Amino acid sequence: MHNSAAQERAISQYDVRAVFADSAIIKISEPAYPGSTVLAIQGLLQQGKYDELNRALHRHQTEVETDILAEEDLFAAYSAFDTKDISDEPRFSAWIDSTPDNYQPYIARAYYYYGLGWASRGHNWASETEQEQFDAMTAHFEKSTKYIAASLKIDKTPMVAY
């Protein structure tokens, strides 16, 4: 089946999944699978759509508050920030600068540093891991902890901060 340009745009937008029924698009408020959540969240970060990003992440949080079964989607959304790509760091700075009173960018940056910590350590046995790798891991974990603490000063509710 070939999709029109309008259908392609609807499919690619966050929070919209296209289901074709008799050639009509029915919009559903959830992504098709958790991986699409990750890609959508990463796309918002890369495009600098910080307000939209905050709303999307907050929506995941409020869904968990009313339905614990939505917990997996919340953690999937924040896993988008475990990129291990050092070129993403300025995006987190810009997000925090843009919306400093929102908890979401602080938790996102904490996830980012947490991922960098494990990437720095590597996957070898401790006996096969250099001290510099452990030091880098510790430094990233300390940054992660700092940003989690900052998020909790703004809002103590988000379960992904714990």
Rosetta blueprint (number, residue, H / E / L):
1 M L
2 H L
3 N L
4 S L
5 A H
6 A H
7 Q H
8 E H
9 R H
10 A H
11 I H
12 S H
13 Q L
14 Y L
15 D L
16 V L
17 R E
18 A E
19 V E
20 F E
21 A E
22 D L
23 S L
24 A E
25 I E
26 I E
27 K E
28 I E
29 S L
30 E L
31 P L
32 A L
33 Y L
34 P H
35 G H
36 S H
37 T H
38 V H
39 L H
40 A H
41 I H
42 Q H
43 G H
44 L H
45 L H
46 Q H
47 Q H
48 G L
49 K L
50 Y H
51 D H
52 E H
53 L H
54 N H
55 R H
56 A H
57 L H
58 H H
59 R H
60 H H
61 Q H
62 T H
63 E H
64 V H
65 E H
66 T H
67 D L
68 I H
69 L H
70 A H
71 E H
72 E H
73 D H
74 L H
75 F H
76 A H
77 A H
78 Y H
79 S H
80 A L
81 F L
82 D L
83 T L
84 K L
85 D L
86 I H
87 S H
88 D H
89 E H
90 P H
91 R H
92 F H
93 S H
94 A H
95 W H
96 I H
97 D H
98 S H
99 T L
100 P L
101 D L
102 N L
103 Y L
104 Q H
105 P H
106 Y H
107 I H
108 A H
109 R H
110 A H
111 Y H
112 Y H
113 Y H
114 Y H
115 G H
116 L H
117 G H
118 W H
119 A H
120 S H
121 R H
122 G L
123 H L
124 N L
125 W L
126 A H
127 S H
128 E H
129 T L
130 E L
131 Q H
132 E H
133 Q H
134 F H
135 D H
136 A H
137 M H
138 T H
139 A H
140 H H
141 F H
142 E H
143 K H
144 S H
145 T H
146 K H
147 Y H
148 I H
149 A H
150 A H
151 S H
152 L H
153 K H
154 I H
155 D L
156 K L
157 T L
158 P L
159 M H
160 V H
161 A H
162 Y L
